[in-house]
Amino acid sequence: MSMDKLSDTAVNILTAAGVDISAIVTGAAEALIGQLKPPDANENSVK
C-alpha cells in the first residue's frame, strides 16, 4: 500500500484523526516482509 493508492477522502479522514499515514504504510510493508521470510528467520529478529 502506498499513499498514491489512498483516495483523497481516506487521506483526509486519517489526517483529521491524527493518524500517521506513513507509519501505517511502513507497518504494513514490514508485516508483509515478515510473512515472506522463512519461519526460522523471524526467531532471531530484534524486538
C-alpha angles and dihedrals in degrees: 000000000000137000089256091064094054118092119238089248092054092048091049093050093048092045092049089051090054094245119158099231093189090056091052091051092046092047092050091050092049091049091051092049089049090055092050094053120089111263094250091054091068094055093075097043120124114250 
